[in-house]
Amino acid sequence: MVGDTELLAELDLTPDSLVQEIGVDDDVDEDFRDALERALEEPLIDEDEQEVVDAVLLWFREGDDDLTDALVDALTTLDDSGVVWLLTPRKGREGYIAPVEIQDAAPNAGLHVTTTAGVSPHWSATRLVHRKTF
């Protein structure tokens, strides 16, 4: 995994970014979460908070609710220029989501897939932005 400073760069965040986390469960990558909180120098914002944020980390697995609905829900507190980082289990892991499913769901939620990031050994990170900011 990348270092704390490199992690922020990889996610296109700054130390003053407000980041909300949605879909946390027992299987998330705690090392990634800890590194991100260290780099941000503050805790991630809980999914129940209604504060406007710069980025949303959405942990999503096969078997969770509908992906399009989850993406739409992730936009509730996201700033217009903010990003959604969709974290899904890597291929071969339980809960894997095929990239084509993400490509299909994103436009239905008003989002566009831009890049991926290698931030976790067990989770893939896909960057999604509002279509108008792409």
Secondary structure, 3 states (H helix, E strand, C coil): CCCHHHHHHHCCCCCCCCEEEECCCCCCCHHHHHHHHHHHCCCCECCCCCCCEEEEEEECCCCCCCHHHHHHHHCCCEEEEEEEEEEEECCCCCCCCCHHHHHHHHHHCCEEEEEEECCCCCEEEEEEEEHHHC
